[in-house]
Amino acid sequence: MPTPDSLTTAQHHDFDLEVVAGTWPADVSGEMLFSAPSLSGSLPYGIFDFGAMVRLSLTPGTHGAAADHFALRTSVIETPSRRLFAATPDAFTPGPLGYTSPFGPPNSANTAPLPWGDRLYATWDAGRPVELHPDTLEYVAEVGHIDSWGGPSMGGDTVLPFLFSSAHPVADPERHGLWTTKLEPVSTPTFGMQPSVVWWDRTGTEVKVWPLEGISFPGSTHTVSQTRDWVILCDSGNFKADAGEMFGGERTVTIDAEVPVWLLRKDDLLSRPSGTPVNPVSFRVSPPNGHFYARYDDSDGVSVVWEGMDLMDLALYLRPDDVDVHGNPVNPASVGLYNMAMAPETITEILFEPETGKVIEHGAFREDWTVNLQLSAMDWSLEGSSGPTLHHVSYQGMRPGRVTRRAAQLYEDRIDLSRLAEETPGYLVSFERGSMEPTARWEYPDTSELITSPTFAPRSPAPGHYDGGEPGGHDGYVVQPVISDDGFRVDLFDAAAVGSGPVASLKGTNRDRIPLVLHSAWMPTVTGLADADRLRFSDELTDDRMTALDDDQRRLVHRVAEELDAR
């Protein structure tokens, strides 16, 4: 089968898991968090749907589970956008890139969890980060008053502002702030998106924004990374909007073979007033990527793990009338999901030299089986990111049933159809940082299963802290979720010995299934909400922003604002 039907047919719900193999170690704790689109079936492309946060406790007997069970709990993220939609769904019109409405485009907040000390955020490429209560998972606030962002990216000054940003902001552990991006359409030097660097110090309700002078590009800034001294941005390259497709035509735009990368000194940015244009140090790298992660210690240069997405076009999605690469009608349960990779992926460790402009490849790995590089797990502590040892990656294998003939024809001059002949196993792989040589590999031969986003859980972390005993990614556990129509499973691996197989596995007590989840992250267990000055929905409401609304819609906006203010 191409992928489990449960990706779209299962519903998010609370349930408990139990140990079904091995022994659950006593020195793993904390919470594994997943971001997920709700996949309501209302949108042509499901990954734009409203978000939910899913939490799996790695400690038995917590969050209402029995003493020998593990709680999986899900909460729909009730942003102002989601509350307005729930009250008047007919006002929201579905399209290939999500909903439009007289209130503005909603913030779906559905892509990645961002734990940050005792605070938790949900992120998305087309909206501001959203803070959640780390214990109840309830909506708390959006980040940064829209006026401090310089207004919406496009689409007018509405109640729900459109902000084209990054799904992976990065928290600065020494400056105690958040680095992210804003994109705005420009016509010079060429038509495209102009990127800006955005900074939020998390103590207030405003951000600072610095546009990159004279730069435009056609893609997105899906990931932001950093070293001690540098912020790193790039054109992700694997998601490009096609205006013709948006107006009902066939897609003709393809992803790039190489992409630009920009480095900016943090101290230089922070010394400038918000709004001041800045000139980055520019590079070009191939292949394009969805995710990249820099070593925080930059004393020997800016070293980055580059998770290439060779021929992975995330703007392509499966339609009801599609056939797969072999001419078979696509599985109805796959409609609305993304077109999967059409070639093996390359993972690389790259050294950028800002002073010389050189790009030096330290190590790269790509073989026939490295297909559909899903996501990765690493030690996110300051010590672990400063001296990383292992980088753990999940590959989902070749899935021809999730590659459409439309996609194959669009890329016919760039793909090898013989690679799309049959389904291949998934793998969890540990790579040595620096050389990017695989040190361990575990195979998932059952292609009816789909491994998804793994995370690294440190061994015996101190209360309230991320770091474990020996930072770097080897001293702890890799938590590997497995989606299956036979029931959701979680495999736990010793991070230093992934090739030895799971030390324990969890499964729902009633063969419980889950739908598609995207990124995951680990955080320690936090019960309270941090005391902070936060933006309120009502703070941004002005008469001008509600000009296009009728009387009932205005009353609804004020009611939602009052409900949120009363919390």
C-alpha positions, -999 to +999 in steps of 0.1 A: +000+000+000+012+036-006+009+048+030-015+039+058-052+049+053-053+062+089-032+092+079-065+108+067-092+084+080-083+083+117-094+111+141-074+128+167-085+116+201-071+109+236-060+074+245-035+055+266-006+033+254+010+003+272+043-015+269+040-043+243+077-052+239+108-048+260+112-029+292+105+008+295+136+024+311+133+045+342+157+072+331+135+086+303+110+113+311+093+144+298+069+149+270+070+142+232+050+168+213+036+166+178+021+193+156-007+182+133-032+196+108-067+186+116-073+171+081-110+179+082-114+170+045-125+206+037-094+217+020-078+204-013-044+203+004-048+191+039-015+204+054-030+239+055-058+229+079-062+242+114-036+228+139-037+206+169-010+198+195-005+162+204+014+152+236+027+117+245+040+115+280+071+094+283+065+089+320+038+063+329+009+073+352+007+110+342-020+131+326-047+108+338-032+075+326-030+044+349+002+037+367+015+014+339+001+033+310+012+063+289-011+092+281-015+105+246-036+137+247-046+161+219-058+197+219-071+217+190-053+250+190-081+276+196-065+306+181-087+336+173-087+323+137-100+289+148-126+304+171-139+326+143-140+296+119-159+275+144-185+302+149-191+309+112-175+283+089-194+294+059-175+327+059-143+307+052-136+297+016-113+267+010-086+268-017-053+251-026-034+272-001-058+272+028-088+293+037-097+329+028-123+349+047-135+385+052-117+384+085-084+376+067-065+343+063-064+322+094-032+313+113-033+275+113-003+270+136-001+233+125+035+225+116+060+223+145+061+224+183+087+248+197+095+241+234+115+270+249+124+265+286+092+265+305+072+279+275+057+261+245+049+274+210+032+261+178+045+274+145+035+276+108+050+291+076+021+314+071+014+328+106+030+341+138+042+317+164+014+308+189+020+302+226+003+273+243+000+264+279+026+237+284+003+216+307-032+221+293-021+228+257-046+256+256-041+287+234-024+316+251-013+342+226+002+350+193+037+365+192+043+402+184+018+430+176+011+431+139+022+467+137+056+458+151+059+432+123+055+461+099+019+450+090+008+419+071+030+403+045+002+408+019-036+407+015-046+439+033-048+451+069-075+427+082-086+413+116-065+381+108-033+394+093-014+372+068+022+368+079+044+346+057+071+335+082+090+304+092+077+271+106+110+267+124+120+298+144+150+292+167+154+302+203+187+320+212+199+304+244+223+332+253+204+363+242+170+348+254+151+357+223+136+342+192+149+345+156+124+341+128+115+356+094+090+376+075+085+375+037+069+401+016+063+402-022+085+426-042+091+434-078+128+444-077+154+433-084+131+405-096+096+395-087+096+373-056+097+374-018+119+398+001+131+382+034+134+400+067+150+388+099+127+391+129+137+392+166+115+388+197+129+389+232+098+371+247+094+397+274+070+419+255+045+422+228+066+437+200+092+423+175+120+439+156+123+434+118+153+440+095+148+435+057+176+419+036+185+447+012+181+440-025+172+403-022+142+385-035+137+348-042+108+326-052+105+301-023+101+301+015+122+303+046+109+271+062+138+269+087+159+294+106+191+282+122+219+299+143+253+297+157+266+318+187+272+347+164+252+342+132+216+338+121+213+315+090+184+318+065+179+301+031+154+296+004+140+262+013+136+257-025+111+228-022+079+248-020+072+274-047+038+289-053+024+287-088+000+315-097-014+296-127-023+267-105-039+289-079-062+302-107-072+268-118-045+258-143-020+230-143+012+234-123+042+243-143+066+257-116+093+233-104+117+234-075+152+247-078+184+226-082+203+250-059+192+277-034+206+308-018+218+309+018+222+341+039+243+346+070+238+377+093+257+387+124+235+388+154+252+417+171+251+437+139+213+432+136+206+440+173+226+472+171+203+486+143+169+501+147+140+479+136+133+485+099+169+492+089+179+472+058+209+448+062+233+432+038+239+394+045+268+372+035+254+352+006+261+316-006+245+291-029+240+254-020+227+223-037+203+204-033+175+224-017+163+214+017+135+216+041+156+216+073+191+225+083+208+227+117+239+246+126+264+237+153+260+265+179+298+267+185+312+287+155+347+291+167+359+269+138+334+282+113+297+279+106+291+241+104+256+231+092+238+197+087+220+202+055+191+177+051+186+178+013+153+172-002+163+160-037+132+161-060+108+166-031+083+192-043+060+199-013+038+222-034+025+191-052-005+174-036-027+145-045-061+152-062-091+129-065-086+125-102-048+117-100-032+085-110+001+074-095+034+070-114+023+035-125-011+047-138-032+034-109-059+056-094-045+071-062-058+057-030-087+079-019-072+080+016-041+097+001-061+126-015-051+159+001-016+147+012+017+158-004+034+141-033+063+121-018+100+121-029+110+111-064+146+104-057+170+095-028+179+124-006+214+137+003+224+146+038+255+168+041+277+186+067+287+220+052+311+245+065+304+281+055+333+306+057+317+341+060+351+358+056+362+340+024+328+332+009+338+295+006+314+266+011+333+234+022+317+200+022+329+180+052+308+149+046+278+138+025+258+106+023+233+094-003+224+059-014+195+043-032+177+036+001+179+072+015+145+080+002+119+103+017+141+118+044+113+125+068+126+143+099+154+141+124+162+140+161+191+157+179+201+170+213+188+206+214+205+216+247+231+244+246+258+219+253+244+193+228+241+218+200+276+233+207+292+198+205+269+175+186+279+139+183+250+120+165+223+132+142+194+107+139+173+106+107+141+088+097+137+077+060+102+066+050+113+047+019+101+050-017+063+052-020+053+051-057+016+052-048+021+087-034+039+099-065+015+111-091+019+108-129+014+146-130+045+150-109+065+125-129+056+143-161+065+177-146+099+164-137+105+139-165+138+155-174+151+152-138+139+119-125+149+082-130+116+063-133+133+030-125+138+043-089+100+045-086+093+008-095+084-005-060+080+004-024+111+001-002+117-001+036+120+028+060+150+033+081+160+050+113+197+060+109+223+076+132+249+098+115+282+109+130+284+147+130+312+160+108+318+131+085+280+123+081+289+086+080+261+063+093+271+047+126+238+026+130+207+017+111+174+000+119+151-012+091+113-010+090+106-036+063+068-036+067+058-010+041+022-009+055+038+011+083+050+047+081+076+060+105+072+096+112+090+124+130+115+111+157+128+130+187+157+128+211+150+124+248+180+130+271+188+105+297+178+115+333+174+152+326+176+175+356+142+189+367+133+219+345+163+215+322+169+199+288+204+186+291+211+151+302+243+134+313+265+136+282+252+161+256+255+156+219+228+132+208+243+098+220+234+097+257+197+093+257+169+078+236+154+082+202+117+081+202+103+068+169+066+070+162+051+044+138+018+051+120-001+020+110-036+009+102-030-018+128-026+008+155-002+036+165+031+024+179+061+041+196+095+025+194+122+036+219+158+032+209+191+036+229+205+066+210+240+052+211+228+018+197+200+024+172+211-006+152+203-029+181+166-023+177+140-009+201+146-014+238+108-010+243+076-004+223+043+012+232+010+006+216-026+019+222-047-004+243-074-006+216-053-006+185-058+031+185-048+049+153-037+084+147-038+106+116-010+125+100+014+143+124+042+166+113+071+177+134+079+165+169+099+178+198+108+168+234+104+190+264+106+185+302+073+183+321+060+218+329+028+224+349+024+262+352+022+291+328+051+314+329+044+350+340+049+373+310+034+403+292+015+388+263-004+402+232-042+401+234-064+396+203-082+427+214-050+448+213-050+446+175-086+454+168-093+487+151-122+501+131-101+501+100-094+464+103-131+456+105-142+479+077-151+450+054-171+431+080-209+432+083-225+440+117-228+403+127-192+396+118-181+426+139-201+414+169-185+380+165-150+394+165-157+414+196-173+384+213-142+363+206-119+391+219-140+393+251-138+355+256-101+355+252-096+386+274-116+369+302-093+338+303 
